[in-house]
Amino acid sequence: MLASFLIGLVGGQRAMTPLAAVAIAAARDELPVDNGAPRLLADPVVAAGALALAIGEMAGDKQKTAPDRVVAIGLAARFVTSAIAGAALVPRRQRWLGAAIGGVTAVIASYPGWRARMAAIPGYGQTPTGFVEDAAVLGGAVAIVRSRAA
């Protein structure tokens, strides 16, 4: 369950990165054999689409017009994508618990992450703080998924 919790922390900062990370791992057949991921997640087209959405989210995050991550639709997206990722990182028999942990953790983690970013923006700017956050999110997601590799 630790991997589901950790991927939820990542999802609290970027909604699409956890989904992209597990989809790419599933498409490469790098998730444990008895994982809780939906089969559709392993489709290369789904993995490519999730990756494109993650890249788009990272690019959009640098815009001054980007909505705060704590708006209702952002929290809902974080819950859903992190729940799917959380399920993918645990054995199939525990997928609902992994999904709940991933999704709930993402929603909760959104708030301190948002507050930290808002505190850093006046001193460092929207774009630099976004790139630092992107690096932490991407590095974290890759490390978490690789730790569960088959």
C-alpha positions in Angstrom: 0.0 0.0 0.0 3.0 2.3 0.4 3.3 2.6 -3.4 -0.4 3.6 -3.6 0.1 6.2 -0.9 3.2 7.6 -2.6 1.6 7.8 -6.1 -1.2 9.7 -4.4 1.3 12.2 -3.1 2.5 12.7 -6.7 -1.1 12.9 -8.0 -1.8 15.7 -5.6 0.6 17.9 -7.5 0.0 16.7 -11.1 -3.2 14.9 -12.0 -2.0 13.1 -15.1 1.5 12.0 -14.2 0.6 9.0 -12.0 -1.8 7.7 -14.7 0.9 8.2 -17.4 3.5 6.5 -15.4 1.5 3.4 -14.7 0.1 3.3 -18.2 3.6 3.4 -19.7 4.7 0.6 -17.3 1.6 -1.5 -18.1 2.2 -1.1 -21.9 5.8 -2.2 -21.4 4.6 -5.1 -19.3 6.6 -3.8 -16.4 3.9 -3.9 -13.7 3.7 -7.0 -11.4 1.8 -9.8 -13.0 -1.0 -9.8 -10.5 -1.6 -6.1 -10.4 -4.9 -4.3 -10.1 -4.7 -2.2 -13.2 -7.5 -2.2 -15.7 -6.5 -4.1 -18.8 -7.2 -1.1 -21.0 -4.3 0.7 -19.2 -1.8 -1.6 -21.0 -2.9 -0.5 -24.5 -0.1 1.5 -26.1 -2.6 4.1 -27.4 -3.9 4.7 -23.9 -0.3 5.0 -22.6 0.6 7.5 -25.4 -2.6 9.5 -24.7 -1.9 9.6 -20.9 1.6 10.7 -21.6 0.4 13.5 -24.0 -2.1 14.7 -21.3 0.6 14.7 -18.7 2.9 16.8 -20.9 0.0 19.1 -21.7 -0.8 19.5 -18.0 2.9 20.3 -17.2 3.0 22.9 -20.0 -0.4 24.4 -19.0 0.7 24.7 -15.4 3.2 27.4 -16.2 0.5 29.7 -17.6 -0.8 32.5 -15.3 -4.3 31.5 -16.4 -3.9 27.9 -15.1 -6.6 27.1 -12.5 -5.6 26.2 -9.0 -5.2 22.5 -8.4 -7.7 22.7 -5.5 -10.7 23.6 -7.6 -13.4 20.9 -7.6 -12.6 19.6 -11.1 -8.9 19.4 -10.4 -9.5 17.5 -7.2 -11.8 15.1 -9.0 -9.3 14.5 -11.7 -6.6 13.9 -9.1 -8.7 11.5 -7.2 -9.7 9.4 -10.3 -6.2 9.2 -11.9 -4.5 8.5 -8.7 -7.0 5.9 -7.7 -6.4 4.1 -11.0 -2.6 4.4 -10.5 -2.9 3.2 -6.9 -4.8 0.2 -8.0 -2.2 -0.6 -10.6 0.5 -0.8 -8.0 -1.0 -3.4 -5.7 -2.1 -7.0 -6.1 -5.4 -7.5 -7.8 -7.1 -8.7 -4.6 -6.2 -5.3 -3.0 -7.0 -3.1 -5.9 -10.0 -1.3 -4.2 -7.9 -0.5 -1.1 -5.0 0.7 -3.3 -7.4 2.8 -5.4 -8.9 4.4 -2.2 -5.5 5.1 -0.8 -4.2 6.6 -4.0 -7.2 8.8 -4.7 -7.8 10.1 -1.1 -4.1 10.8 -0.7 -4.0 12.8 -3.9 -6.9 15.0 -2.8 -5.4 15.6 0.6 -1.9 16.2 -0.8 -3.2 18.8 -3.2 -3.6 21.4 -0.5 -0.2 21.5 1.1 1.4 21.3 -2.4 -0.7 24.2 -3.6 0.1 26.3 -0.5 3.8 25.6 -0.9 3.7 26.6 -4.6 1.7 29.8 -3.9 4.3 30.7 -1.2 7.2 30.2 -3.6 5.7 32.0 -6.6 6.2 35.6 -5.4 9.9 34.9 -4.8 10.7 32.7 -7.7 7.9 33.1 -10.3 5.3 30.8 -11.8 7.5 29.1 -14.4 10.6 28.3 -12.3 8.5 26.9 -9.4 6.5 24.8 -11.9 9.6 23.3 -13.4 11.0 22.4 -10.0 7.6 20.8 -9.1 7.6 19.0 -12.4 11.0 17.5 -11.8 10.0 16.3 -8.3 6.7 14.8 -9.6 8.3 13.1 -12.6 11.2 11.7 -10.6 8.9 10.5 -7.9 6.4 8.9 -10.3 9.2 7.0 -12.2 10.8 5.8 -8.9 7.5 4.6 -7.5 6.5 2.7 -10.6 10.0 1.2 -11.1 10.0 0.0 -7.5 7.0 -2.1 -8.3 8.3 -3.4 -11.7 7.9 -7.0 -12.4 
